Amino acid sequence: MSFIIEEAVLRRPIGGATVMRGALERILAIGRLRSVEVQVMPIGREDNGALGGPFTLIDTDKGQRIAYAEIQDDSRLYTDTTYVRTLEARYGILRSQALTPHESSAFIEQLMGEA
């Protein structure tokens, strides 16, 4: 599994400092699992592949890749192969623009020190 999290989300103190620290600790723990990669998209990136909104790529048990997007009160499931491939390419671009998993862990640890 691979996740890219916006830095702004990691800095937003929803629930207060204790809750935020617990969330950061949990993200670090999950990111250390062998089957998981967590990357942080820095706020300082002027442009990134997700400015159009968040999306999730899903592999079904039948071997089909689909995409899911949810924004405000609207959610959509995409099965069109051409569109899903576009989102796959966009995700590849996002991964190259974000901090590496190692840099992301160090960044999250730094945020925990600031809290």
C-alpha positions, 0 to 999 in steps of 0.5 A: 500500500502506498499513501501520499499525505499533504503536509498541511494535513499533518500540521492541522491540529484537529483534536488538540496536541495530544490527538495530533501527536497520537495520529502522527505516531500512528502514521509513523508506525504504519509507514514502518510496515514492510507492505506500506509506504507513506510519503509527505507532499510538502506545502512548498511544492508550487504544483503537484499532480493532486491539485485536482483533488484526492483519489484512491486507486484500488485493485479488485480481487478480480484483477481490475484496477478502479479509482475512487474520488470523494470531494465534499458531498460528491463521490465517484467510482471510476472503472473506465480504463483510460481514465484510471490509467490517467490517474495511475500516471498522475499517482506516479508523478505525485510519488516523484514530487513527494518526499521519499518514505525515509524523508517523510518519516524524518519529517513526521518525527520533526513535526512531533518534536514541534508539538 
